[in-house]
Amino acid sequence: MNKPLGYSRWSFKLALGAVMVAVMAVLGHRLNMIDFQPALLALLASTLAGLLAIAMGLIGTLKAIKTNESKIATTLRGSILGLLVVMPVVITMLAGAGVPRIHDITTDLAQPPEFVAIKQLRTSSHNPLDRLEPGNLAELQQIGYPDLAPVLIDHPFDQAFEQVVALVKERGWEVIAVSPQEGRIEATDTTLIMGFKDDVVIRVQGVGSRTRIDVRSVSRVGKSDLGVNAKRIRLFLAELKDSRE
């Protein structure tokens, strides 16, 4: 038996299996066929299979180099395919490393913007909107994202409100409610790969001749958002600042 090719064959088979499991997890969740927890477990399983495929492929490659029995390109294909499966998960985990384990982020910790219309879209299986858990939520956010704060725009309320609505639509969020009378915009942003839905409420308040903008972003599922909500708020406010210049 050609041992290098034996390792590489198993590596490639494992990598193919990992790809299939990952694709089924993503599609299954996006099509509402499986819940997010089984989908995440499936992604974890595909990642472990991908890591094993990488290891076996490298072993086959090292043996091939030592014995000169087969082409390196042949022995590496499983490792390369396994790496393609593992990397998105690893990058996501690294991006979320060190952030607080919370999922409800706001620019106003004292009086966060309130959801109204979106409450009707969330079920008992979703994260609550009462901000009661964890008990030190505000403290954790302040430690993790001390830069988050409201933005003051040197435009009157009506003009600023229109800018905010236009930017929400430009970002491709699903607009749920627009209330100029209450200075409130509610929308839902769906993540690109897994299709997780995060809800956003934006509060627009006139302050003399200026306008204050507050944003709150909340994940529907998961205890930790891996920093996604804070990133969404930062990008939105940064684009809003650029649009007024």
Phi, psi and omega in degrees: 000136177279101187298318178302316179290329177297314177297317183292325178296313178296324177299314182293320178297316178297318180296318177298318177298320179297318179298315182298317180295318180296316180297317179296323179295314181294309182295320180299320179285318181296328180269009179060031178269332177225152180286169185292328181293310174300325180296317179293322177296321178295320178295322177296317179298318179294325179293317178296319177296321178297319178296318178295321178298318178299314182297313181294323177296320179292322177298314178300321180294316179298319178293323179295320178295320183290319185261347182056039184268339184207167180285138182298323180302324180290319183284339184270349188297324177294319179297318181294316179294320178297323179296322179296330178282319187284321189302313180302321180291316180297316180298318179297316180295319179294322179295329181268357180292134177088354178270153180296150182275071181223168184218009181234106188241139182215155176275351180232101182284334181283314180223080182297145174305143184259138173280144177235291183294322184292338177303328181286343183267344183265145182250179180293340179279350180272164175298139177291162181254012185275353178058031181268343180232135350291165184297334180254036183305311182298320180294318180296320179294318181298323179288316185282324185225065184293346183277345184289126182202160177295161179244136175257127181251135180277048177227152176294164187307308185303315181293318180295320180298317179297321178298316181296313180299317180298320181291321177302313180293322180297325180282355176082016177286150176280115181284123181260319181207142175227116181233094178298326180298323180261358181062043186227134172234130177241140182207166178233131178250131181253127182294152191295311188272299185278344180075026175292141180256126175242135183261142184232135171234134181241129180252126181245121184230132175285133178232087186067234178271000181250175181224133179260135179243124174242143181230139175230132181231128187226131176283141178286326182227158177093137179286324179245140178261004179057027177086004186294317183295317178296319178297319180298316181295315179302312182296319181296312181293325178295318178292325178295318177298317180295323184290339182269350182275000000 
